[in-house]
Amino acid sequence: MELTATEFRLLRTLIEREGRVQSRSQLLQAAWDTTAALQTRTVDMHVQRLRAKLGSAGDCIETVRGVGYRFRRPEPKARKR
């Protein structure tokens, strides 16, 4: 899997801020270094592509309706005894 530079910055930002909801404008600032030139749908499209590239690991990127996105590590699976 190869990520674009922007996808990598987006993923890095989400992981560095794990568990904290990031608004689209916060992600624009962090990944694109801008606050106004791009539409917030740009963030949505990049998150969608990033999830697709990550496969099942893409489920770690949660959508928080009306706010933005959050990275959460998957819950460890219970061991069978």
Biopython code that builds the backbone (N, CA, C, O; Angstrom):
import numpy as np
from Bio.PDB.StructureBuilder import StructureBuilder

atoms = [
    (1, "MET", "N", (0.846, -1.164, 0.000)),
    (1, "MET", "CA", (0.000, 0.000, 0.000)),
    (1, "MET", "C", (0.897, 1.233, 0.000)),
    (1, "MET", "O", (1.821, 1.350, 0.805)),
    (2, "GLU", "N", (0.614, 2.120, -0.890)),
    (2, "GLU", "CA", (1.341, 3.392, -0.929)),
    (2, "GLU", "C", (0.379, 4.525, -0.653)),
    (2, "GLU", "O", (-0.696, 4.610, -1.247)),
    (3, "LEU", "N", (0.783, 5.397, 0.258)),
    (3, "LEU", "CA", (-0.016, 6.565, 0.580)),
    (3, "LEU", "C", (0.589, 7.787, -0.085)),
    (3, "LEU", "O", (1.807, 7.886, -0.233)),
    (4, "THR", "N", (-0.263, 8.710, -0.481)),
    (4, "THR", "CA", (0.239, 9.988, -0.958)),
    (4, "THR", "C", (0.764, 10.760, 0.258)),
    (4, "THR", "O", (0.488, 10.389, 1.399)),
    (5, "ALA", "N", (1.505, 11.812, 0.013)),
    (5, "ALA", "CA", (2.034, 12.628, 1.111)),
    (5, "ALA", "C", (0.896, 13.195, 1.956)),
    (5, "ALA", "O", (0.992, 13.243, 3.183)),
    (6, "THR", "N", (-0.165, 13.617, 1.309)),
    (6, "THR", "CA", (-1.311, 14.177, 2.036)),
    (6, "THR", "C", (-1.998, 13.108, 2.872)),
    (6, "THR", "O", (-2.346, 13.360, 4.025)),
    (7, "GLU", "N", (-2.198, 11.921, 2.313)),
    (7, "GLU", "CA", (-2.819, 10.830, 3.067)),
    (7, "GLU", "C", (-1.970, 10.477, 4.284)),
    (7, "GLU", "O", (-2.494, 10.220, 5.368)),
    (8, "PHE", "N", (-0.658, 10.467, 4.091)),
    (8, "PHE", "CA", (0.242, 10.152, 5.197)),
    (8, "PHE", "C", (0.129, 11.206, 6.302)),
    (8, "PHE", "O", (0.048, 10.858, 7.480)),
    (9, "ARG", "N", (0.124, 12.484, 5.932)),
    (9, "ARG", "CA", (-0.001, 13.551, 6.928)),
    (9, "ARG", "C", (-1.342, 13.464, 7.657)),
    (9, "ARG", "O", (-1.415, 13.686, 8.865)),
    (10, "LEU", "N", (-2.390, 13.143, 6.922)),
    (10, "LEU", "CA", (-3.717, 12.993, 7.510)),
    (10, "LEU", "C", (-3.725, 11.841, 8.524)),
    (10, "LEU", "O", (-4.214, 12.001, 9.642)),
    (11, "LEU", "N", (-3.192, 10.701, 8.137)),
    (11, "LEU", "CA", (-3.138, 9.540, 9.031)),
    (11, "LEU", "C", (-2.257, 9.836, 10.247)),
    (11, "LEU", "O", (-2.620, 9.513, 11.377)),
    (12, "ARG", "N", (-1.110, 10.445, 10.009)),
    (12, "ARG", "CA", (-0.212, 10.782, 11.120)),
    (12, "ARG", "C", (-0.904, 11.703, 12.117)),
    (12, "ARG", "O", (-0.790, 11.510, 13.328)),
    (13, "THR", "N", (-1.617, 12.695, 11.615)),
    (13, "THR", "CA", (-2.336, 13.631, 12.489)),
    (13, "THR", "C", (-3.365, 12.898, 13.330)),
    (13, "THR", "O", (-3.455, 13.122, 14.537)),
    (14, "LEU", "N", (-4.142, 12.026, 12.704)),
    (14, "LEU", "CA", (-5.172, 11.282, 13.440)),
    (14, "LEU", "C", (-4.548, 10.378, 14.502)),
    (14, "LEU", "O", (-5.056, 10.291, 15.620)),
    (15, "ILE", "N", (-3.449, 9.708, 14.157)),
    (15, "ILE", "CA", (-2.801, 8.805, 15.114)),
    (15, "ILE", "C", (-2.176, 9.594, 16.261)),
    (15, "ILE", "O", (-2.290, 9.195, 17.420)),
    (16, "GLU", "N", (-1.517, 10.708, 15.947)),
    (16, "GLU", "CA", (-0.904, 11.522, 16.993)),
    (16, "GLU", "C", (-1.945, 12.058, 17.972)),
    (16, "GLU", "O", (-1.644, 12.283, 19.144)),
    (17, "ARG", "N", (-3.158, 12.260, 17.492)),
    (17, "ARG", "CA", (-4.231, 12.814, 18.325)),
    (17, "ARG", "C", (-5.261, 11.735, 18.665)),
    (17, "ARG", "O", (-6.454, 12.010, 18.795)),
    (18, "GLU", "N", (-4.780, 10.528, 18.803)),
    (18, "GLU", "CA", (-5.627, 9.353, 19.031)),
    (18, "GLU", "C", (-6.656, 9.590, 20.135)),
    (18, "GLU", "O", (-6.344, 10.093, 21.215)),
    (19, "GLY", "N", (-7.900, 9.205, 19.817)),
    (19, "GLY", "CA", (-8.981, 9.303, 20.782)),
    (19, "GLY", "C", (-9.642, 10.666, 20.840)),
    (19, "GLY", "O", (-10.712, 10.807, 21.431)),
    (20, "ARG", "N", (-9.026, 11.670, 20.237)),
    (20, "ARG", "CA", (-9.595, 13.019, 20.251)),
    (20, "ARG", "C", (-10.234, 13.321, 18.905)),
    (20, "ARG", "O", (-9.626, 13.095, 17.859)),
    (21, "VAL", "N", (-11.431, 13.821, 18.929)),
    (21, "VAL", "CA", (-12.132, 14.163, 17.691)),
    (21, "VAL", "C", (-11.451, 15.365, 17.052)),
    (21, "VAL", "O", (-11.172, 16.365, 17.712)),
    (22, "GLN", "N", (-11.189, 15.247, 15.754)),
    (22, "GLN", "CA", (-10.566, 16.319, 14.984)),
    (22, "GLN", "C", (-11.591, 16.856, 13.993)),
    (22, "GLN", "O", (-12.148, 16.103, 13.194)),
    (23, "SER", "N", (-11.830, 18.135, 14.050)),
    (23, "SER", "CA", (-12.760, 18.732, 13.095)),
    (23, "SER", "C", (-12.120, 18.743, 11.707)),
    (23, "SER", "O", (-10.906, 18.598, 11.565)),
    (24, "ARG", "N", (-12.947, 18.913, 10.708)),
    (24, "ARG", "CA", (-12.426, 18.986, 9.345)),
    (24, "ARG", "C", (-11.466, 20.166, 9.201)),
    (24, "ARG", "O", (-10.453, 20.060, 8.510)),
    (25, "SER", "N", (-11.778, 21.277, 9.845)),
    (25, "SER", "CA", (-10.884, 22.438, 9.742)),
    (25, "SER", "C", (-9.554, 22.171, 10.444)),
    (25, "SER", "O", (-8.515, 22.637, 9.976)),
    (26, "GLN", "N", (-9.561, 21.435, 11.550)),
    (26, "GLN", "CA", (-8.303, 21.071, 12.202)),
    (26, "GLN", "C", (-7.465, 20.173, 11.294)),
    (26, "GLN", "O", (-6.246, 20.327, 11.211)),
    (27, "LEU", "N", (-8.125, 19.235, 10.615)),
    (27, "LEU", "CA", (-7.404, 18.343, 9.709)),
    (27, "LEU", "C", (-6.893, 19.093, 8.486)),
    (27, "LEU", "O", (-5.802, 18.803, 7.994)),
    (28, "LEU", "N", (-7.671, 20.056, 7.991)),
    (28, "LEU", "CA", (-7.186, 20.887, 6.883)),
    (28, "LEU", "C", (-5.915, 21.615, 7.281)),
    (28, "LEU", "O", (-4.953, 21.670, 6.514)),
    (29, "GLN", "N", (-5.915, 22.168, 8.473)),
    (29, "GLN", "CA", (-4.743, 22.895, 8.955)),
    (29, "GLN", "C", (-3.539, 21.967, 9.076)),
    (29, "GLN", "O", (-2.438, 22.316, 8.651)),
    (30, "ALA", "N", (-3.744, 20.802, 9.648)),
    (30, "ALA", "CA", (-2.633, 19.885, 9.906)),
    (30, "ALA", "C", (-2.100, 19.204, 8.650)),
    (30, "ALA", "O", (-0.886, 19.123, 8.462)),
    (31, "ALA", "N", (-2.978, 18.719, 7.799)),
    (31, "ALA", "CA", (-2.541, 17.929, 6.635)),
    (31, "ALA", "C", (-2.272, 18.766, 5.398)),
    (31, "ALA", "O", (-1.427, 18.409, 4.577)),
    (32, "TRP", "N", (-2.982, 19.873, 5.259)),
    (32, "TRP", "CA", (-2.825, 20.709, 4.062)),
    (32, "TRP", "C", (-2.171, 22.047, 4.376)),
    (32, "TRP", "O", (-1.836, 22.808, 3.469)),
    (33, "ASP", "N", (-1.991, 22.331, 5.661)),
    (33, "ASP", "CA", (-1.428, 23.602, 6.116)),
    (33, "ASP", "C", (-2.218, 24.790, 5.580)),
    (33, "ASP", "O", (-1.654, 25.789, 5.135)),
    (34, "THR", "N", (-3.535, 24.650, 5.638)),
    (34, "THR", "CA", (-4.417, 25.717, 5.181)),
    (34, "THR", "C", (-5.681, 25.722, 6.021)),
    (34, "THR", "O", (-6.014, 24.727, 6.665)),
    (35, "THR", "N", (-6.371, 26.826, 6.011)),
    (35, "THR", "CA", (-7.628, 26.893, 6.749)),
    (35, "THR", "C", (-8.803, 27.251, 5.854)),
    (35, "THR", "O", (-9.949, 27.000, 6.228)),
    (36, "ALA", "N", (-8.556, 27.829, 4.683)),
    (36, "ALA", "CA", (-9.683, 28.337, 3.906)),
    (36, "ALA", "C", (-9.708, 27.925, 2.447)),
    (36, "ALA", "O", (-10.785, 27.897, 1.851)),
    (37, "ALA", "N", (-8.589, 27.608, 1.853)),
    (37, "ALA", "CA", (-8.536, 27.404, 0.409)),
    (37, "ALA", "C", (-9.260, 26.141, -0.064)),
    (37, "ALA", "O", (-9.699, 26.079, -1.213)),
    (38, "LEU", "N", (-9.387, 25.156, 0.784)),
    (38, "LEU", "CA", (-10.001, 23.893, 0.386)),
    (38, "LEU", "C", (-11.360, 23.730, 1.048)),
    (38, "LEU", "O", (-11.613, 24.283, 2.119)),
    (39, "GLN", "N", (-12.217, 22.979, 0.411)),
    (39, "GLN", "CA", (-13.527, 22.669, 0.973)),
    (39, "GLN", "C", (-13.394, 21.519, 1.969)),
    (39, "GLN", "O", (-12.507, 20.677, 1.828)),
    (40, "THR", "N", (-14.258, 21.481, 2.959)),
    (40, "THR", "CA", (-14.188, 20.403, 3.935)),
    (40, "THR", "C", (-14.488, 19.043, 3.307)),
    (40, "THR", "O", (-14.086, 18.016, 3.852)),
    (41, "ARG", "N", (-15.182, 19.019, 2.180)),
    (41, "ARG", "CA", (-15.428, 17.746, 1.480)),
    (41, "ARG", "C", (-14.102, 17.137, 1.020)),
    (41, "ARG", "O", (-14.012, 15.925, 0.826)),
    (42, "THR", "N", (-13.085, 17.962, 0.846)),
    (42, "THR", "CA", (-11.758, 17.463, 0.490)),
    (42, "THR", "C", (-11.274, 16.505, 1.568)),
    (42, "THR", "O", (-10.722, 15.449, 1.259)),
    (43, "VAL", "N", (-11.475, 16.863, 2.820)),
    (43, "VAL", "CA", (-11.079, 15.996, 3.931)),
    (43, "VAL", "C", (-11.861, 14.685, 3.855)),
    (43, "VAL", "O", (-11.276, 13.611, 3.989)),
    (44, "ASP", "N", (-13.158, 14.760, 3.643)),
    (44, "ASP", "CA", (-13.989, 13.558, 3.568)),
    (44, "ASP", "C", (-13.512, 12.612, 2.466)),
    (44, "ASP", "O", (-13.445, 11.400, 2.670)),
    (45, "MET", "N", (-13.187, 13.159, 1.320)),
    (45, "MET", "CA", (-12.742, 12.323, 0.197)),
    (45, "MET", "C", (-11.387, 11.681, 0.506)),
    (45, "MET", "O", (-11.169, 10.515, 0.178)),
    (46, "HIS", "N", (-10.494, 12.416, 1.122)),
    (46, "HIS", "CA", (-9.195, 11.846, 1.468)),
    (46, "HIS", "C", (-9.328, 10.773, 2.542)),
    (46, "HIS", "O", (-8.633, 9.758, 2.485)),
    (47, "VAL", "N", (-10.202, 10.978, 3.512)),
    (47, "VAL", "CA", (-10.430, 9.962, 4.540)),
    (47, "VAL", "C", (-11.003, 8.703, 3.886)),
    (47, "VAL", "O", (-10.604, 7.589, 4.225)),
    (48, "GLN", "N", (-11.929, 8.878, 2.961)),
    (48, "GLN", "CA", (-12.521, 7.734, 2.268)),
    (48, "GLN", "C", (-11.444, 6.938, 1.525)),
    (48, "GLN", "O", (-11.418, 5.710, 1.609)),
    (49, "ARG", "N", (-10.566, 7.618, 0.807)),
    (49, "ARG", "CA", (-9.484, 6.928, 0.075)),
    (49, "ARG", "C", (-8.505, 6.274, 1.039)),
    (49, "ARG", "O", (-8.035, 5.162, 0.796)),
    (50, "LEU", "N", (-8.199, 6.964, 2.131)),
    (50, "LEU", "CA", (-7.275, 6.425, 3.124)),
    (50, "LEU", "C", (-7.846, 5.153, 3.739)),
    (50, "LEU", "O", (-7.126, 4.166, 3.890)),
    (51, "ARG", "N", (-9.114, 5.160, 4.092)),
    (51, "ARG", "CA", (-9.750, 3.952, 4.639)),
    (51, "ARG", "C", (-9.662, 2.795, 3.652)),
    (51, "ARG", "O", (-9.370, 1.663, 4.039)),
    (52, "ALA", "N", (-9.911, 3.075, 2.392)),
    (52, "ALA", "CA", (-9.861, 2.023, 1.371)),
    (52, "ALA", "C", (-8.453, 1.428, 1.275)),
    (52, "ALA", "O", (-8.298, 0.212, 1.164)),
    (53, "LYS", "N", (-7.447, 2.272, 1.317)),
    (53, "LYS", "CA", (-6.067, 1.791, 1.228)),
    (53, "LYS", "C", (-5.661, 0.999, 2.463)),
    (53, "LYS", "O", (-4.863, 0.066, 2.368)),
    (54, "LEU", "N", (-6.205, 1.364, 3.621)),
    (54, "LEU", "CA", (-5.851, 0.674, 4.862)),
    (54, "LEU", "C", (-6.581, -0.646, 5.037)),
    (54, "LEU", "O", (-6.222, -1.439, 5.908)),
    (55, "GLY", "N", (-7.593, -0.893, 4.227)),
    (55, "GLY", "CA", (-8.356, -2.135, 4.346)),
    (55, "GLY", "C", (-9.087, -2.192, 5.678)),
    (55, "GLY", "O", (-9.709, -1.215, 6.092)),
    (56, "SER", "N", (-9.011, -3.340, 6.350)),
    (56, "SER", "CA", (-9.734, -3.486, 7.619)),
    (56, "SER", "C", (-9.211, -2.536, 8.692)),
    (56, "SER", "O", (-9.951, -2.185, 9.610)),
    (57, "ALA", "N", (-7.962, -2.117, 8.595)),
    (57, "ALA", "CA", (-7.404, -1.160, 9.556)),
    (57, "ALA", "C", (-8.051, 0.215, 9.401)),
    (57, "ALA", "O", (-7.978, 1.041, 10.311)),
    (58, "GLY", "N", (-8.680, 0.463, 8.258)),
    (58, "GLY", "CA", (-9.375, 1.720, 8.039)),
    (58, "GLY", "C", (-10.540, 1.929, 8.996)),
    (58, "GLY", "O", (-11.016, 3.051, 9.172)),
    (59, "ASP", "N", (-11.000, 0.829, 9.619)),
    (59, "ASP", "CA", (-12.084, 0.937, 10.600)),
    (59, "ASP", "C", (-11.646, 1.710, 11.847)),
    (59, "ASP", "O", (-12.489, 2.127, 12.641)),
    (60, "CYS", "N", (-10.339, 1.901, 12.024)),
    (60, "CYS", "CA", (-9.830, 2.650, 13.175)),
    (60, "CYS", "C", (-10.126, 4.142, 13.038)),
    (60, "CYS", "O", (-10.056, 4.878, 14.022)),
    (61, "ILE", "N", (-10.453, 4.591, 11.837)),
    (61, "ILE", "CA", (-10.797, 5.990, 11.627)),
    (61, "ILE", "C", (-12.312, 6.105, 11.719)),
    (61, "ILE", "O", (-13.037, 5.659, 10.829)),
    (62, "GLU", "N", (-12.773, 6.701, 12.795)),
    (62, "GLU", "CA", (-14.209, 6.827, 13.047)),
    (62, "GLU", "C", (-14.722, 8.177, 12.566)),
    (62, "GLU", "O", (-14.052, 9.200, 12.712)),
    (63, "THR", "N", (-15.907, 8.164, 11.997)),
    (63, "THR", "CA", (-16.592, 9.411, 11.661)),
    (63, "THR", "C", (-17.407, 9.836, 12.869)),
    (63, "THR", "O", (-18.159, 9.039, 13.430)),
    (64, "VAL", "N", (-17.257, 11.091, 13.268)),
    (64, "VAL", "CA", (-18.064, 11.654, 14.339)),
    (64, "VAL", "C", (-18.990, 12.647, 13.653)),
    (64, "VAL", "O", (-18.591, 13.757, 13.303)),
    (65, "ARG", "N", (-20.231, 12.222, 13.471)),
    (65, "ARG", "CA", (-21.196, 13.009, 12.685)),
    (65, "ARG", "C", (-21.277, 14.458, 13.140)),
    (65, "ARG", "O", (-21.380, 14.766, 14.327)),
    (66, "GLY", "N", (-21.227, 15.330, 12.142)),
    (66, "GLY", "CA", (-21.354, 16.753, 12.396)),
    (66, "GLY", "C", (-20.113, 17.419, 12.966)),
    (66, "GLY", "O", (-20.095, 18.633, 13.170)),
    (67, "VAL", "N", (-19.064, 16.623, 13.228)),
    (67, "VAL", "CA", (-17.863, 17.186, 13.843)),
    (67, "VAL", "C", (-16.630, 16.919, 12.994)),
    (67, "VAL", "O", (-15.997, 17.856, 12.508)),
    (68, "GLY", "N", (-16.283, 15.644, 12.813)),
    (68, "GLY", "CA", (-15.068, 15.312, 12.073)),
    (68, "GLY", "C", (-14.727, 13.844, 12.208)),
    (68, "GLY", "O", (-15.570, 12.971, 12.002)),
    (69, "TYR", "N", (-13.463, 13.582, 12.562)),
    (69, "TYR", "CA", (-12.961, 12.215, 12.604)),
    (69, "TYR", "C", (-12.118, 11.988, 13.849)),
    (69, "TYR", "O", (-11.594, 12.922, 14.455)),
    (70, "ARG", "N", (-12.006, 10.690, 14.215)),
    (70, "ARG", "CA", (-11.204, 10.311, 15.371)),
    (70, "ARG", "C", (-10.535, 8.974, 15.054)),
    (70, "ARG", "O", (-11.124, 8.119, 14.393)),
    (71, "PHE", "N", (-9.306, 8.803, 15.528)),
    (71, "PHE", "CA", (-8.598, 7.535, 15.395)),
    (71, "PHE", "C", (-8.728, 6.773, 16.700)),
    (71, "PHE", "O", (-8.472, 7.312, 17.776)),
    (72, "ARG", "N", (-9.124, 5.525, 16.597)),
    (72, "ARG", "CA", (-9.207, 4.635, 17.763)),
    (72, "ARG", "C", (-8.564, 3.309, 17.407)),
    (72, "ARG", "O", (-8.824, 2.736, 16.349)),
    (73, "ARG", "N", (-7.726, 2.837, 18.303)),
    (73, "ARG", "CA", (-7.125, 1.509, 18.104)),
    (73, "ARG", "C", (-8.210, 0.455, 18.263)),
    (73, "ARG", "O", (-9.150, 0.634, 19.038)),
    (74, "PRO", "N", (-8.079, -0.635, 17.535)),
    (74, "PRO", "CA", (-9.084, -1.710, 17.701)),
    (74, "PRO", "C", (-8.983, -2.335, 19.076)),
    (74, "PRO", "O", (-7.904, -2.404, 19.664)),
    (75, "GLU", "N", (-10.100, -2.784, 19.574)),
    (75, "GLU", "CA", (-10.122, -3.474, 20.861)),
    (75, "GLU", "C", (-9.392, -4.808, 20.719)),
    (75, "GLU", "O", (-9.600, -5.525, 19.740)),
    (76, "PRO", "N", (-8.540, -5.147, 21.687)),
    (76, "PRO", "CA", (-7.874, -6.449, 21.603)),
    (76, "PRO", "C", (-8.890, -7.568, 21.695)),
    (76, "PRO", "O", (-9.849, -7.498, 22.465)),
    (77, "LYS", "N", (-8.671, -8.587, 20.912)),
    (77, "LYS", "CA", (-9.581, -9.726, 20.918)),
    (77, "LYS", "C", (-9.331, -10.571, 22.163)),
    (77, "LYS", "O", (-8.189, -10.769, 22.577)),
    (78, "ALA", "N", (-10.407, -11.059, 22.743)),
    (78, "ALA", "CA", (-10.294, -11.894, 23.942)),
    (78, "ALA", "C", (-9.643, -13.221, 23.570)),
    (78, "ALA", "O", (-9.939, -13.809, 22.530)),
    (79, "ARG", "N", (-8.765, -13.668, 24.432)),
    (79, "ARG", "CA", (-8.116, -14.960, 24.202)),
    (79, "ARG", "C", (-9.060, -16.093, 24.566)),
    (79, "ARG", "O", (-9.824, -16.013, 25.528)),
    (80, "LYS", "N", (-8.985, -17.140, 23.773)),
    (80, "LYS", "CA", (-9.767, -18.333, 24.091)),
    (80, "LYS", "C", (-9.029, -19.127, 25.140)),
    (80, "LYS", "O", (-7.806, -19.258, 25.092)),
    (81, "ARG", "N", (-9.772, -19.653, 26.082)),
    (81, "ARG", "CA", (-9.147, -20.452, 27.153)),
    (81, "ARG", "C", (-9.325, -21.912, 26.904)),
    (81, "ARG", "O", (-8.867, -22.734, 27.698)),
]
sb = StructureBuilder()
sb.init_structure("model")
sb.init_model(0)
sb.init_chain("A")
sb.init_seg("    ")
for serial, (resi, resn, name, xyz) in enumerate(atoms, 1):
    if name == "N":
        sb.init_residue(resn, " ", resi, " ")
    sb.init_atom(name, np.array(xyz, "f"), 0.0, 1.0, " ", f" {name:<3s}", serial, name[0])
structure = sb.get_structure()
